[in-house]
Amino acid sequence: MPQSQCLCREPACRQILPKLIAPVIALLGLGSFVLIGMKLRYNHLRDTKHATGREELDRLIRAVELLHDDMRVMRDDIVELGERVDFAERVLAHGRSEDEAPRPLLNPREP
């Protein structure tokens, strides 16, 4: 393996320099990771800062209003489904009370 060129031409320097490069590179890499982590943490804290009491209250009120709107829509859907079930029950009960033979649903052309 070729040795790195050293500005001073002493053999002791040539042995020490490669031993110093690896730890320096490792420390720079570790320092970079620490700085990146600190930056991410700072951004997270900045983005999720604690809101004032009024802002938090407004946010909660809006969330409750959205839930109430969703409940109204679901309630309307349930009422409509109940009406459809009632209609289907009346149709089935009316058809059975006339003592008619049930018509096949697969061949609608026959009277």
Number of C-alpha atoms within 10 A of each C-alpha: 3 4 9 10 9 11 8 9 9 9 9 9 12 16 12 10 14 12 10 10 11 11 11 11 11 11 12 12 12 12 12 12 12 12 12 12 12 12 12 12 12 12 12 11 11 10 9 9 9 10 10 8 9 9 11 12 12 11 13 12 12 12 12 12 12 12 11 12 12 11 12 12 10 12 12 11 12 12 11 12 12 12 12 12 12 12 12 12 12 12 11 11 11 11 13 12 8 8 8 8 8 8 10 8 7 7 8 8 6 7 5
